[in-house]
Amino acid sequence: MKRVLTYVISIAALLFAWEMASLAVNGINHALILPGPFDALSQVVKNAAELQRNFAASAWRLILAIFISLATAMPLGLLIGREPTLDRFFSPIIYITYPIPQVALILFLFVVFGTGSATKVAMVALALFFQILVSARGAAKNIDEEYITSVLSAGASRWQVYWHVVLPATLPQILTSVRVSIGLGIAFLYIAETRAALGTGLGSFINKHMLFSRDRAFAGIIAMAILGLLLYIAVDVIERIICRWKYVKKMPLK
Amino acid sequence: MIDVHAVTIDYGQGEQTVRAVENVSFHLDKGKSLALIGPSGCGKTSLLFALSGLLYPRSGRITMGGEEVNTPRRDVALILQNAGLLPWKTVWQNANLSLLLNGEFPQQNAAEVLAHLGLDSVMKRFPAELSEGMKRRVGIARALSTSPSVLLMDEPLASLDTLTREKIQDLFLNLWHEHGFSLILVTHNIEEAAFLGQRIIVFTDRPARISAIVDNPQMGALDYRERSPFQAVMSQLREALEA
């Protein structure tokens, strides 16, 4: 209950700051430049159907991209982090490719995948792939060796070490990188969705209305924020279920 | 039953090689107990890891019952400094980890072992919810789950307060009498070595070489700490370590 209340208070504070900023910007320019939260919220209601359609399009692209990058980058990152031979081979490749702004490849992706959803999903998945790869590798390198020794001395095989130690030990950090990925992913998705003319998704909705009906564009921005928030909450819930051991009361029993 | 013959252990390669153990030999009969004592970081742990089959000596041989040790054995259990518990597994899963990894199911006596160690009420808890003393007992339960004939312990009681430490030392002593396993204990604590080791090997600083061997035949009773031979062995060990 207390958590819900603090949520409500902080969102109210955000809306208040937005309203103040809008009054100031519009006052200085004597024109409607920055729509206030109430204009935008009323547009959310008025455009509910259209927003819902675009929200769904963006949401499934983002979720699919997160799953694709997790399914590929997590196992690869854990392997590279634990196997020195693989690390020596892959590290230079990661260091060279990680800093490349993946957006630079967007036109190339349009050529390869066309202008439909595939390109947008690929764009986001590509960006998140590196995010998750680098953090899975780092997490795997930092596992307390006592855990490894402990299962090895109990007769664990190489794959049992991955299953019983490496995966559970790194999950919290990987989920943190998924949280970071949600923010990044929304940014990349926006870019990808605005690049395709007449596409679906919140990005193209925002882009379409930004010049001539800005309050509608801001309604789209609110929808994007809600998408991010829902995904964050989902990751929190998942973490509380699969990393239950992290949330137990650390009160020594006698 | 356990034979360590001229064992030398190195870490690293080429110029960065660090010698951890040099030319160490000893013998331990079945069911006896041995304490290895020396300065922190001298290489005792490396020797213990070699005994458990986790690392190979550069030269020399380790055999158990005539077989060379080169991989972890089912009849040898290792207890680590922080009990080696996995934080994401419950007490029950941790205690039966060795069995589960080998595709076996915990027998009925697994629950009895936990109950005997006073852990039956916390089987579904995670390690973070336990006191330090309880964590050690889970580690012990895990080691006993496979009914080992050799128990290796690496500073198993470091970082415990004195009373808890003595309680668990008493527990080790009782279990040793009860189960009849051979016991090798690595420690830097003089009292612990004198209380649990029938024979105590004193090591030099790195690389670990044997500097003295102290026999302690009168150990084995719970009140040994209050007897005069205990004090005598302690002062012998202190002198050997200072030398």
HADDOCK unambig.tbl for C-alpha pairs under 7 A between the chains (distance, minus, plus):
assign (segid A and resid 146 and name CA) (segid B and resid 84 and name CA) 6.04 0.50 0.50
assign (segid A and resid 147 and name CA) (segid B and resid 84 and name CA) 5.90 0.50 0.50
assign (segid A and resid 147 and name CA) (segid B and resid 86 and name CA) 6.36 0.50 0.50
assign (segid A and resid 150 and name CA) (segid B and resid 84 and name CA) 5.23 0.50 0.50
assign (segid A and resid 153 and name CA) (segid B and resid 52 and name CA) 6.86 0.50 0.50
assign (segid A and resid 153 and name CA) (segid B and resid 54 and name CA) 6.80 0.50 0.50
assign (segid A and resid 153 and name CA) (segid B and resid 72 and name CA) 5.59 0.50 0.50
assign (segid A and resid 153 and name CA) (segid B and resid 78 and name CA) 6.51 0.50 0.50
assign (segid A and resid 154 and name CA) (segid B and resid 98 and name CA) 4.90 0.50 0.50
assign (segid A and resid 155 and name CA) (segid B and resid 72 and name CA) 5.96 0.50 0.50
assign (segid A and resid 155 and name CA) (segid B and resid 98 and name CA) 6.87 0.50 0.50
assign (segid A and resid 155 and name CA) (segid B and resid 101 and name CA) 6.78 0.50 0.50
assign (segid A and resid 156 and name CA) (segid B and resid 101 and name CA) 5.78 0.50 0.50
assign (segid A and resid 168 and name CA) (segid B and resid 88 and name CA) 6.83 0.50 0.50
assign (segid A and resid 245 and name CA) (segid B and resid 87 and name CA) 6.71 0.50 0.50
assign (segid A and resid 245 and name CA) (segid B and resid 88 and name CA) 5.27 0.50 0.50
assign (segid A and resid 245 and name CA) (segid B and resid 126 and name CA) 6.15 0.50 0.50
assign (segid A and resid 248 and name CA) (segid B and resid 129 and name CA) 6.90 0.50 0.50
assign (segid A and resid 249 and name CA) (segid B and resid 129 and name CA) 6.33 0.50 0.50
assign (segid A and resid 250 and name CA) (segid B and resid 128 and name CA) 5.53 0.50 0.50
assign (segid A and resid 250 and name CA) (segid B and resid 129 and name CA) 5.11 0.50 0.50
assign (segid A and resid 251 and name CA) (segid B and resid 129 and name CA) 5.56 0.50 0.50
assign (segid A and resid 252 and name CA) (segid B and resid 129 and name CA) 5.23 0.50 0.50
assign (segid A and resid 252 and name CA) (segid B and resid 130 and name CA) 4.71 0.50 0.50
assign (segid A and resid 252 and name CA) (segid B and resid 131 and name CA) 4.51 0.50 0.50
assign (segid A and resid 253 and name CA) (segid B and resid 129 and name CA) 6.38 0.50 0.50
assign (segid A and resid 253 and name CA) (segid B and resid 130 and name CA) 5.20 0.50 0.50
assign (segid A and resid 253 and name CA) (segid B and resid 131 and name CA) 5.65 0.50 0.50
assign (segid A and resid 254 and name CA) (segid B and resid 131 and name CA) 6.12 0.50 0.50
